[in-house]
């Protein structure tokens, strides 16, 4: 992020002026600030997001070929191989209900972050805190999730 982007300020940062702190009085700007704060906290608390940054073992594509829907999904993994985060991005303004993605394990997957949450100024669409993986194969994996992908959003999920 560049100076002021965490506030959603309207003008580009200038070295001879201050940031537009006053925009935080508006809900969308306060939401952007909250999103950056929560994303930073999640990043620091989640080794899968940083431990293997420079190793192929820390990243795995789930699906990068859904150009029709403009959706990508990938896993980030920690050194132990047990800690992981599923990241799903919907790059269109179209919500995608019942979107199936293969995952490496069954059980409950908790929705840790959703950029479309009302707290961040979004529409509030999502997966009500989490979803259960079904034993239905998808994307070369034995289990899959059926997700609601909010518009123009990123979801971060972890197996419980």
Secondary structure, DSSP 8 states (H G I E B T S, - for coil): --TTGGGT-SS---TTS---GGGGGSHHHHHHHHHHHHHHHHHHH-GGGTTTTTSGGGEEEEEEEETTTTEEEEEEE-TTSS-EEEEEEE-SSS-EEEEEEEESS-EEEEEEEETTSGGGTS---S-TTEEEEBS--BTTBSEEEEEEE-TTEEEEEEE-
